[in-house]
Amino acid sequence: MPFIDVPPSSNPLDTAPLRVHYQISTPTDSVASAIDPSLPCVLFLHPLFFAAETFHDQFGSPSLRQFNLIGLDFRVHGSTFGEVWKGFALEDLGEDVSRFITALDIPPVHVVGLSLGASAALWLSINHPSQVASTTIMSIFSPRELPEVAAGRAEIARVWLDGVEQNDMSAYNDAAFGSIQLFFGDQSIDKARRLAQYYSMPQDLAQWNDAATCERIRILGVDTVVTRTVVTTADLAKITSPVLVVHGENDLAYPTSTATDLKSLLDEAGVKKTKLTLIPDAPHFCSVHASKEINALLSSWVLSNIPESSKPLSLPTDVVSPWQAGLYPADDPMEVESSEEEDDE
């Protein structure tokens, strides 16, 4: 995955360029150095504690690889290092994404956000509508953070800090298990363990390894989410792109009313094209658990929001996710659960 330097924002606390780690996959190249300019761009924004590899199943889907797929690691996630200051807001995260789009010099994107990424995607669509061709919001946070969910995130951050201070791998594992419980429940455990063991744990150990760096993820994972500004209908009225709202019906963190209420607010705000899809039996990380359904939904959504002249002529064949080898290594000690193997589309 390459890097790109994103200049600081206008926030006086944002004093240094952000070196963003990102991935581009095209129909013919899993690890591409540039987009295919003839094809639409789909930008994936990941959730808290995990990075771009969360969208492994999407990047390995032929129905989605007919487009340019782009994933980036947020600051203090994956391989994107950076400062997170006291008072860091969702606005700061959204500006990172906007400036990334500008730095990469790509056309308006079909932005797809999951969890924290969904909030960033919605913020981008409100505040930089010219950069967005369509918006997909998956597993959006409640308008005001639920106390029990905030407490769960705070506990994960506290246990991770215990691991750092005591050099205790069991504490790291407990923190990882806590995040899996919050985001997956007892579903798709094989996929969850692979994401945690082969990607997020090694990346997080490199990112959050002393009191100062642990404070960065605590601020972003707890304070930023809890203190975020409630989105109003006046805010939503600034959106010019079509909006798809997706929510898993077995989300342990946020009820389906979070999604249905957002759909109603979008309609009340006059957003011209909106759609709500509830995924039966899916947890918070719905795109990981129900990847076959999500991939078909996203592909259809993007195709419905591009002109005929921009639509790809055919689906690619034999596509491979850029994270395939890392998640399923040749000397893999894990047993693959047959029901959770990648979908052939």
C-alpha positions as CSV (number, residue, x, y, z in Angstrom):
1,M,0.0,0.0,0.0
2,P,1.4,3.5,-0.9
3,F,1.4,6.6,1.2
4,I,0.5,10.2,0.4
5,D,1.2,13.3,2.3
6,V,-1.9,15.3,3.2
7,P,-1.3,18.9,4.3
8,P,-2.5,20.2,7.7
9,S,-6.0,21.6,8.0
10,S,-6.9,25.1,9.1
11,N,-7.1,23.9,12.7
12,P,-4.2,25.5,14.5
13,L,-3.7,22.3,16.5
14,D,-3.1,20.4,13.2
15,T,0.5,21.4,12.7
16,A,2.1,18.7,10.6
17,P,1.3,16.9,7.3
18,L,-0.4,13.6,7.7
19,R,1.2,10.7,5.9
20,V,-1.8,8.6,4.9
21,H,-1.5,4.9,4.1
22,Y,-4.0,3.9,1.4
23,Q,-4.9,1.1,-1.0
24,I,-6.2,1.3,-4.6
25,S,-7.6,-1.8,-6.4
26,T,-8.7,-1.7,-10.0
27,P,-10.4,-4.4,-12.1
28,T,-7.0,-5.6,-13.3
29,D,-4.7,-4.8,-10.3
30,S,-5.2,-5.6,-6.6
31,V,-2.4,-3.3,-5.6
32,A,-2.6,-0.4,-8.1
33,S,-0.5,2.7,-8.1
34,A,-3.3,4.8,-9.6
35,I,-7.0,4.7,-10.4
36,D,-8.4,3.8,-13.8
37,P,-9.7,7.3,-14.9
38,S,-12.4,5.8,-17.0
39,L,-14.1,4.2,-14.0
40,P,-16.0,5.5,-10.9
41,C,-14.2,5.6,-7.6
42,V,-15.5,4.0,-4.4
43,L,-13.9,5.2,-1.2
44,F,-14.2,3.0,1.9
45,L,-13.9,4.6,5.4
46,H,-13.2,2.1,8.2
47,P,-14.5,1.7,11.8
48,L,-12.7,2.3,15.1
49,F,-9.8,0.0,16.2
50,F,-9.6,-1.7,12.7
51,A,-8.2,-0.2,9.5
52,A,-8.8,-0.5,5.7
53,E,-8.5,-4.3,5.7
54,T,-12.0,-4.4,7.3
55,F,-13.2,-4.2,3.7
56,H,-11.3,-7.3,2.6
57,D,-14.5,-9.0,1.3
58,Q,-15.4,-5.9,-0.7
59,F,-12.0,-5.6,-2.4
60,G,-12.2,-9.3,-3.3
61,S,-15.6,-9.0,-4.9
62,P,-15.9,-9.0,-8.7
63,S,-19.1,-7.0,-8.6
64,L,-17.3,-4.2,-6.8
65,R,-13.9,-4.6,-8.5
66,Q,-15.5,-3.3,-11.7
67,F,-14.9,0.1,-10.1
68,N,-11.8,1.7,-8.6
69,L,-11.8,0.8,-4.9
70,I,-9.9,3.0,-2.5
71,G,-9.3,2.4,1.2
72,L,-7.4,4.6,3.6
73,D,-6.2,4.2,7.2
74,F,-7.4,7.0,9.5
75,R,-4.8,8.7,11.7
76,V,-3.6,6.4,14.5
77,H,-5.0,3.4,12.7
78,G,-3.3,0.9,10.4
79,S,-0.1,2.4,9.1
80,T,-1.2,6.1,9.2
81,F,0.6,7.7,12.2
82,G,-0.3,11.2,13.4
83,E,-1.3,13.4,16.3
84,V,-4.7,13.3,18.0
85,W,-5.1,16.3,20.3
86,K,-7.5,17.1,23.1
87,G,-10.7,18.3,21.5
88,F,-10.1,16.3,18.3
89,A,-13.5,16.3,16.6
90,L,-15.3,14.4,13.9
91,E,-14.8,17.6,11.8
92,D,-11.0,17.0,12.1
93,L,-11.4,13.4,10.9
94,G,-13.7,14.4,8.1
95,E,-11.2,17.1,7.0
96,D,-8.5,14.4,6.8
97,V,-10.7,12.5,4.3
98,S,-11.5,15.6,2.3
99,R,-7.8,16.6,2.0
100,F,-6.9,13.0,1.1
101,I,-9.3,13.2,-1.8
102,T,-7.8,16.5,-2.9
103,A,-4.2,15.2,-2.5
104,L,-5.0,12.1,-4.5
105,D,-6.6,14.2,-7.2
106,I,-9.6,11.9,-7.8
107,P,-13.1,12.8,-9.1
108,P,-16.1,12.8,-6.7
109,V,-16.3,9.5,-4.9
110,H,-19.0,7.1,-4.0
111,V,-18.1,7.1,-0.3
112,V,-18.9,4.1,1.9
113,G,-18.5,4.3,5.6
114,L,-18.8,1.7,8.4
115,S,-19.4,2.8,12.0
116,L,-16.9,5.6,12.7
117,G,-16.3,5.7,8.9
118,A,-20.1,6.2,8.5
119,S,-20.0,9.3,10.6
120,A,-17.0,10.6,8.6
121,A,-18.8,9.8,5.3
122,L,-21.9,11.7,6.5
123,W,-19.8,14.7,7.6
124,L,-18.0,14.7,4.2
125,S,-21.3,14.7,2.3
126,I,-22.6,17.6,4.4
127,N,-19.5,19.7,4.4
128,H,-17.9,18.9,1.0
129,P,-20.8,17.8,-1.2
130,S,-18.8,18.5,-4.4
131,Q,-16.4,15.7,-3.5
132,V,-19.2,13.1,-3.2
133,A,-21.1,11.3,-5.9
134,S,-23.1,9.1,-3.6
135,T,-23.0,8.2,0.1
136,T,-23.4,4.9,1.9
137,I,-23.9,4.9,5.7
138,M,-23.4,1.5,7.3
139,S,-24.0,1.1,11.1
140,I,-24.2,4.7,11.9
141,F,-23.8,5.9,15.5
142,S,-26.8,7.1,17.4
143,P,-27.3,10.9,17.3
144,R,-26.0,11.0,20.9
145,E,-23.7,8.3,22.0
146,L,-25.3,5.6,24.2
147,P,-23.6,5.6,27.6
148,E,-23.2,1.8,27.7
149,V,-21.5,1.8,24.3
150,A,-19.2,4.7,25.3
151,A,-18.3,2.8,28.4
152,G,-17.5,-0.3,26.4
153,R,-15.1,1.7,24.2
154,A,-13.5,3.3,27.2
155,E,-13.0,-0.1,28.8
156,I,-11.3,-1.4,25.7
157,A,-8.9,1.6,25.7
158,R,-8.2,1.2,29.4
159,V,-7.4,-2.5,29.1
160,W,-5.1,-1.8,26.2
161,L,-3.3,0.8,28.3
162,D,-2.9,-1.8,31.1
163,G,-1.3,-4.1,28.6
164,V,1.2,-1.3,27.6
165,E,2.0,-0.4,31.2
166,Q,2.4,-4.0,32.3
167,N,3.8,-5.4,29.1
168,D,1.0,-7.9,29.3
169,M,-0.1,-9.7,26.1
170,S,-3.1,-11.2,27.9
171,A,-4.4,-7.6,28.4
172,Y,-3.9,-6.9,24.7
173,N,-5.9,-10.0,23.9
174,D,-8.6,-9.0,26.3
175,A,-8.9,-5.6,24.6
176,A,-9.1,-7.3,21.2
177,F,-11.7,-9.7,22.4
178,G,-13.7,-6.8,23.8
179,S,-13.8,-5.0,20.5
180,I,-14.8,-8.3,18.7
181,Q,-17.7,-8.7,21.2
182,L,-18.8,-5.1,20.6
183,F,-18.6,-5.2,16.8
184,F,-19.4,-8.8,16.0
185,G,-21.2,-10.3,19.0
186,D,-20.8,-14.1,18.5
187,Q,-21.0,-13.9,14.7
188,S,-18.3,-14.3,12.0
189,I,-15.8,-15.1,14.7
190,D,-13.3,-16.6,12.2
191,K,-13.3,-13.4,10.2
192,A,-13.1,-11.3,13.3
193,R,-10.2,-13.3,14.7
194,R,-8.3,-13.0,11.4
195,L,-8.7,-9.3,11.2
196,A,-7.6,-8.9,14.8
197,Q,-4.7,-11.4,14.8
198,Y,-3.2,-10.8,11.4
199,Y,-3.8,-7.0,11.0
200,S,-5.3,-4.9,13.8
201,M,-3.2,-6.4,16.7
202,P,0.2,-6.0,15.0
203,Q,-0.8,-2.5,13.7
204,D,-2.2,-1.4,17.0
205,L,0.9,-2.6,18.9
206,A,3.0,-0.4,16.6
207,Q,0.6,2.5,17.0
208,W,-0.4,2.5,20.6
209,N,2.6,1.5,22.7
210,D,3.0,4.1,25.4
211,A,0.8,6.4,27.5
212,A,0.9,9.2,25.0
213,T,-0.1,7.1,22.0
214,C,-2.7,5.2,24.0
215,E,-4.2,8.6,24.9
216,R,-4.6,9.4,21.2
217,I,-6.8,6.4,20.5
218,R,-8.7,7.0,23.7
219,I,-9.5,10.6,22.6
220,L,-10.5,9.4,19.1
221,G,-12.4,6.3,20.3
222,V,-14.2,7.8,23.3
223,D,-14.1,11.6,23.5
224,T,-14.5,12.4,19.8
225,V,-17.5,10.1,19.5
226,V,-19.2,11.1,22.8
227,T,-18.8,14.9,22.2
228,R,-19.7,15.0,18.5
229,T,-22.2,17.6,17.4
230,V,-25.7,16.2,16.7
231,V,-26.5,16.3,13.0
232,T,-29.6,18.4,12.3
233,T,-32.0,18.5,9.3
234,A,-30.4,21.8,8.3
235,D,-27.1,20.0,8.1
236,L,-28.6,17.2,6.1
237,A,-30.2,19.6,3.7
238,K,-26.7,20.5,2.5
239,I,-26.2,17.0,1.0
240,T,-26.5,16.9,-2.8
241,S,-25.7,13.2,-3.3
242,P,-28.0,10.2,-3.0
243,V,-27.8,8.5,0.4
244,L,-28.0,4.8,1.2
245,V,-28.5,3.9,4.9
246,V,-27.6,0.3,5.9
247,H,-28.0,-1.3,9.3
248,G,-27.6,-4.8,10.7
249,E,-30.7,-6.0,12.6
250,N,-28.5,-7.8,15.1
251,D,-26.3,-4.8,15.9
252,L,-25.5,-5.0,19.7
253,A,-24.3,-1.4,19.8
254,Y,-27.1,0.6,18.1
255,P,-30.7,-0.3,17.5
256,T,-32.2,-0.3,14.0
257,S,-34.2,2.8,15.0
258,T,-30.8,4.7,14.6
259,A,-31.0,3.9,10.9
260,T,-34.7,4.4,10.4
261,D,-34.6,7.7,12.2
262,L,-31.7,8.9,10.0
263,K,-33.6,7.9,6.9
264,S,-36.6,9.9,8.1
265,L,-34.4,13.0,8.8
266,L,-32.8,12.8,5.4
267,D,-36.3,12.7,3.8
268,E,-37.4,15.6,6.0
269,A,-34.3,17.6,4.9
270,G,-35.2,17.1,1.3
271,V,-32.3,14.9,0.2
272,K,-33.5,13.9,-3.3
273,K,-32.7,10.2,-3.3
274,T,-32.5,8.1,-0.2
275,K,-32.8,4.3,0.5
276,L,-32.8,2.3,3.7
277,T,-31.8,-1.4,3.8
278,L,-31.8,-3.5,7.0
279,I,-29.7,-6.6,6.9
280,P,-31.3,-9.5,8.8
281,D,-29.2,-11.1,11.5
282,A,-26.1,-8.9,10.8
283,P,-24.0,-7.4,13.6
284,H,-22.4,-3.9,13.8
285,F,-19.7,-4.9,11.3
286,C,-22.5,-5.8,8.8
287,S,-20.2,-5.6,5.7
288,V,-17.9,-8.3,7.2
289,H,-20.6,-10.7,8.3
290,A,-23.0,-10.3,5.4
291,S,-20.5,-9.5,2.7
292,K,-22.4,-11.3,-0.1
293,E,-25.5,-9.2,0.5
294,I,-23.6,-6.0,1.1
295,N,-21.4,-6.4,-2.0
296,A,-24.5,-6.9,-4.2
297,L,-26.2,-3.9,-2.6
298,L,-23.2,-1.6,-3.0
299,S,-22.6,-2.6,-6.6
300,S,-26.2,-2.0,-7.5
301,W,-26.2,1.3,-5.6
302,V,-23.2,2.7,-7.3
303,L,-24.4,1.6,-10.8
304,S,-27.7,3.3,-10.1
305,N,-25.9,6.6,-9.5
306,I,-23.6,6.8,-12.5
307,P,-24.5,7.8,-16.0
308,E,-24.8,5.0,-18.6
309,S,-21.6,6.2,-20.4
310,S,-19.6,5.6,-17.2
311,K,-20.8,2.1,-16.5
312,P,-18.2,-0.7,-16.9
313,L,-18.9,-3.0,-19.8
314,S,-18.1,-6.3,-18.0
315,L,-17.2,-7.7,-14.6
316,P,-13.5,-8.6,-13.9
317,T,-12.6,-12.2,-13.3
318,D,-10.1,-13.8,-10.8
319,V,-9.9,-10.8,-8.6
320,V,-8.1,-11.1,-5.3
321,S,-8.3,-8.9,-2.3
322,P,-5.0,-7.1,-1.5
323,W,-5.3,-8.5,2.1
324,Q,-6.0,-12.1,1.0
325,A,-2.5,-13.5,1.6
326,G,-2.3,-11.7,5.0
327,L,-5.6,-12.9,6.3
328,Y,-5.2,-16.5,4.9
329,P,-1.5,-17.2,5.0
330,A,-0.1,-20.5,3.5
331,D,1.0,-21.6,7.0
332,D,-2.3,-20.6,8.5
333,P,-2.8,-22.2,12.0
334,M,-6.4,-21.2,12.1
335,E,-9.1,-23.5,10.7
336,V,-11.3,-21.8,8.2
337,E,-15.0,-22.0,9.0
338,S,-16.7,-23.2,5.8
339,S,-19.7,-20.9,6.2
340,E,-17.4,-17.9,6.4
341,E,-15.1,-18.5,3.4
342,E,-15.1,-15.8,0.8
343,D,-18.1,-15.6,-1.5
344,D,-17.7,-16.5,-5.1
345,E,-19.7,-13.9,-7.1
